Amino acid sequence: MTGEELLARADESALNAYAPYSEYHVGAAVLTRDGRLFAGANVENAAYPLGICAERSAIAKAASEGLRPGDLQAIAITASPCGGCRQWLHEWRFDRVWFRRADGSVAEYTADDLLPDTWDLPER
């Protein structure tokens, strides 16, 4: 699946966002290594820190179906990921991250390029 195809799925998911405070609707679509697709949207809460970003929503859906870091191949997001989500993308070891910039162009990165010198758990 191309980045544009995955972004189209993210666009569809953004329609389901619950964003009554910011009115900023974000969607994300995750492609797994075995070809499954999980979509998510941002969900706001009046207590702002309790909301969830679209990326984390989609990853949480995949995790609730038993997937783990390394099982997710690519993600497309309708906006640039925040710093917290960049840590999630790194931890879940995405090969490709696509997102739409404010000017409409599409950015493509590896998760590690989005968050260099990231924090990792020590080897056990």
PyMOL commands that set and color helices and strands:
alter all, ss='L'
color gray80, all
select helices_A, chain A and resi 3-14+48-50+54-64+83-91+111-114
alter helices_A, ss='H'
color red, helices_A
select strands_A, chain A and resi 27-32+37-41+72-77+96-100+106-109
alter strands_A, ss='S'
color yellow, strands_A
deselect
rebuild
show_as cartoon
